[in-house]
Amino acid sequence: MEEQKKFCTNCGSELSLDADVCLKCGKKVDNSNSSNNTGKKKKKGLPIWAIVLIVLGSIGVVAIIGTIVLAVIGYGVFKDEIKNEIHDNYNEIIDNDDGILDTGTIGDTLRNDEFEITLENALIYDYIPGEYINDEPDQGNEYLVLFFDVTNISDDNEYFNSYYVDGYADGYQVSVESFLYNDPEGYESITGSIAPGKSKKGYVAFQVDADFQTFEFIYGDDEKVSFSLLSDDYADNNNSNVS
């Protein structure tokens, strides 16, 4: 095998194969085409199509994340607007006595054309115990349960309808708890048909924020009655120590 040799391109002096500089003239040696590079593979970059796909994929991920963030922000803004609108509607109803025939609090009896409604009591529960399963409110909430005695004062069968019930905790609307596993204090839901001259006892339950201070109960379609409660009006029936 012929011995490999390398020469300086400036002065022609023979160089060692791994030389970077000519020791005679000081010229920097170009090793790009020298034999000591033989067998080494030149690193290849990514093809253009792969780079394009990576760029497009990155743009797509950023767009998706941006859409999700905007959707979450938009939902929060929309939710706050709805709450504020409900709050404004509540204040308008209360301020203008819009359709409200009578107002009272615990122990009072109010009347419209169909019913004579007495709010007998109001209790707070952190949960409602049962024999097999407990009713549990959402975290940070508690149950406010109102107990009524309702008499039908009309000449027809009348239906005490939860659809006509509105509850406002600190001015913000809260939903009726339409289904509970257990009957608080042994009472059933007041919702149902009542014959002329007959009475029915029962409850209406709501989930409210544990720190609420005031509550407004409104019943009726065109003719409404309203019961107002302050923080000192309702009893705390805390079940934390009940097994």
C-alpha positions in Angstrom: 0.0 0.0 0.0 1.3 3.4 -1.0 2.2 5.6 2.0 0.0 8.6 2.2 1.7 12.0 2.2 0.6 15.6 2.7 2.4 18.8 1.4 2.0 22.5 2.2 0.1 24.2 -0.6 2.2 27.4 0.1 5.8 26.3 0.2 5.6 22.6 -0.8 7.2 21.2 2.4 6.1 17.8 3.5 3.7 17.8 6.4 2.6 15.3 9.0 -0.8 13.9 8.2 -2.4 15.5 11.3 -0.7 18.9 10.9 -2.8 22.0 11.1 0.0 24.6 10.4 3.2 24.3 8.2 6.2 24.5 10.5 8.3 26.0 7.7 6.2 28.9 6.4 3.5 29.1 9.0 0.6 28.7 6.5 -2.6 27.2 7.9 -3.2 23.8 6.4 -6.5 23.1 4.7 -7.6 19.6 5.9 -11.0 19.6 4.2 -9.9 17.3 1.4 -7.0 15.6 3.1 -6.9 11.8 3.4 -7.3 11.8 7.2 -10.9 12.8 6.7 -11.5 9.7 4.6 -14.4 7.5 6.0 -15.9 10.3 8.1 -19.6 11.0 7.4 -20.7 14.5 7.1 -23.6 15.4 9.3 -26.9 16.0 7.4 -29.5 18.6 8.5 -33.2 17.9 8.6 -34.9 18.0 5.2 -36.9 21.1 4.3 -40.3 19.3 4.5 -39.5 18.1 8.0 -38.6 21.6 9.1 -41.9 22.9 7.5 -43.9 20.3 9.4 -42.3 21.2 12.7 -42.9 24.9 12.2 -46.6 24.3 11.2 -47.1 21.9 14.1 -45.7 24.5 16.6 -47.9 27.2 15.2 -50.9 24.9 15.5 -50.1 24.0 19.1 -49.7 27.7 20.0 -53.0 28.5 18.2 -54.9 25.7 20.1 -53.5 26.9 23.5 -54.4 30.5 22.7 -57.9 29.4 21.8 -58.4 27.5 25.0 -57.0 30.4 27.1 -59.3 32.9 25.3 -62.3 30.5 25.8 -61.6 30.2 29.5 -61.3 34.0 29.9 -64.4 34.6 27.8 -66.4 32.1 29.8 -65.4 33.8 33.0 -66.3 37.2 31.7 -69.6 35.9 30.4 -70.4 34.2 33.7 -69.6 37.4 35.6 -71.9 39.4 33.3 -74.7 36.9 33.8 -74.3 37.1 37.6 -74.3 40.9 37.5 -77.3 40.9 35.3 -79.2 38.6 37.7 -78.1 40.8 40.6 -79.3 43.9 38.8 -82.6 42.2 38.1 -83.0 41.3 41.7 -82.3 44.8 42.9 -84.8 46.1 40.4 -87.5 43.7 41.7 -86.8 44.6 45.3 -86.4 48.3 44.8 -89.6 48.6 42.7 -91.6 45.9 44.5 -92.3 44.6 41.0 -95.3 42.3 41.4 -94.6 41.6 45.1 -97.9 41.8 47.0 -96.5 41.1 50.5 -93.2 40.8 52.3 -92.2 39.2 55.7 -89.7 37.0 57.5 -89.7 33.9 59.6 -93.0 33.4 61.5 -95.0 35.7 59.1 -97.9 34.6 56.9 -98.1 36.1 53.4 -100.9 35.8 50.8 -101.5 35.9 47.1 -104.6 34.9 45.2 -103.8 31.2 45.5 -102.0 30.5 48.7 -101.5 31.6 52.3 -97.9 30.9 53.0 -96.2 30.8 56.4 -92.5 30.5 56.8 -92.2 28.5 60.0 -88.4 28.1 60.2 -85.1 28.2 58.4 -82.1 25.9 59.2 -78.5 25.7 57.9 -76.9 22.3 57.3 -73.3 21.5 56.4 -74.8 18.2 55.2 -78.1 16.4 55.6 -77.7 13.0 57.3 -79.5 9.9 56.1 -79.7 6.3 57.1 -77.7 5.0 54.1 -76.4 8.2 52.4 -75.9 11.8 53.3 -76.8 14.8 51.1 -73.5 16.7 50.6 -73.3 20.3 49.3 -70.5 21.4 47.0 -67.2 22.4 48.6 -67.5 25.8 50.3 -71.3 25.6 50.3 -74.0 24.7 52.7 -77.7 23.9 52.6 -80.3 26.6 53.6 -83.6 24.8 54.2 -86.8 26.8 54.6 -89.8 25.1 56.2 -93.3 26.3 55.1 -97.0 25.7 55.9 -99.0 26.4 52.8 -102.8 26.7 52.6 -104.8 26.7 49.3 -107.2 29.7 49.7 -108.6 29.5 46.2 -111.6 27.5 44.9 -109.5 25.2 42.7 -106.7 22.7 43.1 -103.5 24.6 43.1 -100.0 23.4 42.5 -97.2 24.9 44.6 -94.6 25.0 41.9 -90.8 25.2 42.4 -90.7 26.7 39.0 -92.1 29.9 40.6 -89.5 29.9 43.4 -86.5 32.3 43.3 -83.8 32.5 45.9 -81.1 35.2 46.3 -78.2 34.9 48.6 -76.6 38.3 49.2 -78.4 39.5 46.1 -77.2 36.7 43.8 -79.6 34.0 42.5 -79.1 30.4 43.7 -80.9 27.4 42.4 -83.5 25.3 44.3 -82.2 21.9 45.3 -84.8 19.9 43.5 -83.6 16.5 44.6 -82.4 15.4 48.1 -81.9 11.8 49.2 -83.2 12.7 52.7 -86.0 14.7 54.2 -84.7 17.3 56.6 -86.4 17.2 60.0 -88.7 14.6 58.5 -90.4 17.0 56.1 -91.0 16.4 52.4 -90.6 18.9 49.6 -93.4 21.4 49.6 -93.8 21.1 45.9 -97.1 19.5 44.9 -100.9 19.8 44.5 -103.0 21.2 47.3 -106.8 20.9 47.3 -109.0 24.0 48.1 -109.0 24.8 51.8 -106.2 22.2 52.5 -102.8 22.8 53.9 -99.4 21.2 53.3 -96.2 21.4 55.3 -92.8 21.0 53.6 -89.4 22.4 52.8 -87.6 24.3 50.0 -83.8 23.8 50.0 -81.0 25.8 48.4 -77.2 25.6 48.2 -75.6 28.8 49.4 -72.1 30.0 50.0 -71.1 29.2 53.5 -70.4 32.9 54.2 -73.7 34.4 53.0 -75.4 37.0 55.1 -78.8 37.7 53.6 -81.3 35.7 51.8 -84.4 36.6 49.8 -87.1 34.0 49.0 -89.7 35.0 46.4 -92.6 32.8 45.3 -95.2 33.5 42.6 -95.7 34.1 38.9 -97.6 37.4 38.4 -98.3 37.9 42.1 -95.3 37.3 44.3 -94.6 37.1 48.0 -91.2 37.6 49.5 -89.5 36.4 52.7 -86.3 38.2 53.8 -83.8 36.6 56.2 -80.8 38.1 57.9 -77.8 36.2 59.3 -79.4 36.3 62.8 -82.7 34.9 61.6 -81.8 31.3 60.6 -80.6 28.6 63.0 -77.3 26.8 62.3 -78.1 23.1 62.4 -74.5 22.0 62.1 -74.0 18.3 61.6 -70.2 18.1 61.7 -70.2 16.0 64.8 -73.0 13.6 63.7 -71.7 10.2 62.8 
